[in-house]
């Protein structure tokens, strides 16, 4: 264990890993732990203090257990403090009243987030504190502003859980954002007396700047510029989002470390050299520190304007530590900076651990820090001298290696969350990064600087030119053969092994770090253990898919709708083919359909009149109404009552029958589960 003692400077970097492990255990539990879970954590404190006096070996082990326990306990306490009220059942065409706290321009309409909600027929004690509605049509939301008290009619649903094993849990996502219901709004919208903007200044400020940016730019380029400047991504066209995702350029649409570094770095350089050139200040002793303070404030303003996304918050914490180190004449260690950033974000909201943005941002950044740390320790010093040719070579090499390292580091996470990977990401990033670094972001910074005096038009035009070039590159590379491939994701335990193995490999510096490769290998091998369902049924039975001859076929529903699209991705497909009625495999009439595969018959009943006949001939019966045992004593009946209780249903065909899984089983008995 001598090597571990030699790694003492790296111990601190494991604090967020151990806290995150405890938080992950909390979310993995199938039930909500009781308040008594604090007792084992408290019980570890005394042995840990005793072990510290006896030697570091046992103290280190107990300290790790204590940190994991603290992570689990903190996640529990933060959840108890939150108390988000979730909608209990679907509501159709009900009168809704509330205050608009956020309005986003999206394709085809607007998206409203409302608080102070009142729902007709729903008691105040079980009414969600916040809801999110989609308004169809641009005319529907015209004239609405943040703070408006409005009344309209609409439909609401409890946020849905995972639609398939391993799929994203939107119920948990919305629960931790205080949103207890999602749905749609129907015009007309009536504005009521009062306009409460208390606590909404920042949201309104972001909205006004977003509209100001988009009004002076072309429609598509304006939406991208708004994403870079205010973090408002909802209005970006789907084809742009798809092209950027396929080419691994999506990180450019989110305010991340690169954006924060360019903004604060440019402010720091401009302020520092301005003070050096001015006769009044050129002899100041603390010019560098003054520039750091200005960059700190500018970065904080950019962070607030962006809406505090995870990637931008992580980047600002790291930049702030670096700038503060300049102020106090100290050096900062990048690994410790990213560790502190992770600790802060996990303490503010433990659910951040499960967000793809958190995992991808920290994974890519940590990999880059460790890679360049390793490279610098082995590079010859003369390569970093002032030769222009070498600087150009280093810059191009840096772009390629940064992209390659970031893609390798995030590949298992991208595969797990999005079921796809790209072969053209490195090419696209190499072509786009000079445009972003030398044209788009400098223009964005200049637009921010001159916006208070109304001179942002020309900087925005320069940004528009660069964004147009960037989108052209994204569309071209996305159209290349084999640009994007879909695959089945590894199971959750496999991804955990890969992540822990990668952390072991990156955070340690001695030879035992190579043990992490074993965990990574086992994690990737786990992909072959995944058993996809043979049949999936949505929670309202409006979408049904069945695996036939190794291919998931859609029996009911539209392939482009949300749930079938998620089924396709989790199955490693771009979309599900639809089995057409009229073939031997699927026959339909007015009262229902019969599907048949390998001597198994599935009856999809539409009306009660077909129930008796279908029960007699089918092996599985799916009905959108309640089926009583006296009506159908079939061994497997999936009716409205079962769907309301279980949510989505997943079936695996076994030798002795069908194994059943469901959304309810995947979620467990948690505060966000329906």
PyMOL commands that set and color helices and strands:
alter all, ss='L'
color gray80, all
select helices_A, chain A and resi 2-6+8-28+35-54+56-82+124-126+138-141+170-175+201-215+219-230+238-246+250-252+257-277+287-305+310-327+334-348+350-354+356-378+381-384+388-418+425-451+457-478+492-507+511-529+562-570+608-617+640-646+663-667
alter helices_A, ss='H'
color red, helices_A
select strands_A, chain A and resi 91-106+109-119+130-136+148-157+179-195+420-422+484-486+535-537+544-548+551-556+577-578+586-589+592-597+600-605+620-623+637-638+649-654+657-662
alter strands_A, ss='S'
color yellow, strands_A
deselect
rebuild
show_as cartoon
